[in-house]
Amino acid sequence: MKSLEFSDALQSGQLSEEFQYLLDKNPLGILFLDRNYEIAYTNEQLDAYFLNDLDLSSKKFGNMFHCEFVANSGELCGSTKQCGNCKMRNSAVKSKENGITIKNVRVKRSFNVRNTRATKWLDMTFAPMRIGKNEFTWVSILDLTQLMHAKYSKDHDLKETDEDFALSKDFFHENVIKSLAVECDVDTGVYMIMMSIKEELRIDHRFGYIWKDEIINNYKEQVENILGESGQFCRYSQDRFLVYLHCKHEKDIQEFIKRQSEYKSLLFHLKNIFDFKIMKLKINPDRIMQLSEENRLYIEYFKAITKLERSKEKEMIVEVL
C-alpha cells in the first residue's frame, strides 16, 4: 500500500527505482508513518505478516491491522484506554518528537486476522526519515511469531529436558568422585568451575530463551572440544555449566578462564558472556581413602558443590577434603 503523499515524496526526493524496489521486496516488514502517525506505505512482507488482510479504508495503524483493542471497541487507533500503553504508538511518537532511532521494541499483540484472533510477537525499529520535503517515521518489523510458537512448544517438553539435565549431572558426579582418589602433585589440585550466563543476557522470558539456548548449545560444544579428556563437563541447569578439571596448576586454570572469557558467540557477537566461580579441592589421599571407607566421600563432595553453588564470591574458593 502506498499513499499519494508517499508516492509524491518518492518522486520529489528523486529516489531511484532500485530503492523503491528494495522497500517493496525487503524481507523485513516495512511501513512509513506520516506526520499524523497515519500509515503512508506498507511493503509486501508486512502485508504477508497479516495474510494480505489489511483494512485499506483506514490509515490508522491499529485499524488497518485489525488490532484487537480497536476492533472490539469500534474506535480509532490512539483513542482507546489501552492505546495509552501501546509500545508501538509511544515509540513512534518518541522517535518523531525526539528525532531518534528506537530499536528492539518487542511487543506481543493480538489482531483479528480474517475474523480469527491471532497473537503476534513483533520486534520493531522506529527511525525518523525525510524523503524529499516530507518527514516520515520509518518502521521496520520482524515477525517472531513462528519462533515463539516453537519456543512454547519446546516448553511443553521441559519435564523431559529436566530429566536430561539430571542424567547429565548424575553421570558427571559419578565420574568426578571416581577421579578424586587419584593423587595429585603438591602444587596441583582438583578444580570445580561453575559458569553462569550473565544477568544482562537473561532477556525477558517472551523472547530471550530462544537466543540463550542457542548461545548455550554453541558454547557446550566449544567447551567439550577444549576439555577433551582432561576434565568433565555438564550442563548443570538451564543457564549454568559445571566443569571439573583434574590435577591442574593454577596457571592452567587461569588460562582456561581466559580462553572462555574470550569466547565469542556467533549469534550475539558478544564477549564475556559467562560469570565464573572457582573452587579448588586440595586432595589428601589418606583422607580420601578414609572418607571412602566410611562412605562419607559422597557427603563431603556434595557439601563442596553446594557451597560452590550458593557462594556469591567470584574469587578462588578453597575447600579441603
FENZI-V774405 format. One record per backbone hydrogen bond with DSSP energy under -1.0 kcal/mol. NH is the residue of the N-H (numbers start at 0). CO is the residue of the C=O. If there is no record, write none. Layout:
BEGIN
((NH,CO) (NH,CO))
END
This chain:
BEGIN
((2,39) (6,2) (7,3) (8,4) (9,5) (10,6) (11,7) (12,8) (13,10) (14,9) (19,15) (20,16) (21,17) (22,18) (23,19) (24,20) (28,140) (30,138) (31,40) (32,136) (33,37) (36,33) (38,58) (39,31) (40,31) (41,0) (42,29) (43,23) (46,42) (47,43) (48,44) (49,45) (50,47) (51,46) (52,49) (54,63) (55,53) (57,54) (63,59) (64,60) (66,61) (67,109) (70,66) (71,67) (72,68) (73,69) (78,75) (84,81) (85,82) (89,85) (90,86) (91,87) (92,88) (93,89) (94,90) (95,91) (96,92) (97,93) (99,94) (101,125) (104,123) (105,103) (106,121) (108,119) (110,117) (111,65) (112,110) (112,115) (115,112) (117,110) (119,108) (121,106) (122,141) (123,104) (124,139) (125,101) (126,137) (128,135) (130,133) (133,130) (135,128) (136,32) (137,126) (138,30) (139,124) (140,28) (141,122) (143,120) (147,143) (148,144) (149,145) (150,146) (151,147) (152,148) (153,149) (154,150) (156,153) (157,154) (160,156) (161,157) (162,158) (163,159) (164,160) (165,161) (166,162) (167,163) (168,164) (169,165) (170,166) (171,167) (172,168) (173,169) (174,170) (175,171) (176,172) (177,173) (178,174) (179,175) (181,178) (187,184) (188,247) (189,280) (190,244) (191,278) (192,242) (193,276) (194,240) (195,274) (196,238) (197,272) (200,197) (201,198) (202,200) (206,203) (207,203) (209,206) (211,207) (212,208) (213,209) (214,210) (215,211) (216,212) (217,213) (218,214) (219,215) (220,216) (221,217) (222,218) (223,219) (224,220) (225,221) (226,222) (227,223) (229,226) (231,243) (233,241) (235,239) (236,239) (240,194) (241,233) (242,192) (243,231) (244,190) (245,229) (247,188) (252,248) (253,249) (254,250) (255,251) (256,252) (257,253) (258,254) (259,255) (260,256) (261,257) (262,259) (264,269) (268,264) (271,260) (274,195) (276,193) (278,191) (279,316) (280,189) (281,318) (287,283) (288,284) (289,285) (290,286) (291,287) (292,288) (293,289) (294,291) (295,290) (299,295) (300,296) (301,297) (302,298) (303,299) (304,300) (305,301) (306,302) (307,303) (308,304) (309,305) (310,306) (316,277) (318,279) (320,281))
END
